[in-house]
Amino acid sequence: MHEYSVVQALLQQIDDIAKENDATRITKIVTKIGVMSGIETHLLEVAFNTFKEKTICDSAEFIINVQALTIRCRACQAVSELEKIHYCCQECASTDVEVIDGEEMFLMSLEME
């Protein structure tokens, strides 16, 4: 389960940011996880709740915003947010598309004290 290593890296990133800002406690963590990131959001939440104990994030609220797959058509330049994972332009039906969102995980914001 790679969600454990993702959480460990996330906690390290948060710890670094907290030190840079002289924070002693994190109260809220907001992440954005793309549907095609390969991360299972439920497993990520379980891993986070396991590893946050006795860290600066011990009492933090952990929010996961799931990002749909967003594509741009190279043929007609239309941007579409896909409900189903089907790499096809919803405007012109071209399969010559590029993914512009929905494949990554981001730490969006932290609330610190």
Number of C-alpha atoms within 10 A of each C-alpha: 10 12 19 17 12 16 20 15 12 16 18 12 12 19 19 12 14 20 10 9 11 11 14 14 17 20 16 15 18 15 18 17 23 21 20 17 14 13 18 14 16 11 14 19 17 13 19 21 17 12 16 16 11 8 14 18 24 16 15 18 15 15 14 19 14 15 19 19 23 21 23 21 22 14 13 14 14 14 18 18 18 16 9 8 12 10 19 18 24 17 12 12 13 14 14 14 20 16 15 13 19 20 17 15 21 13 14 13 13 18 14 18 11
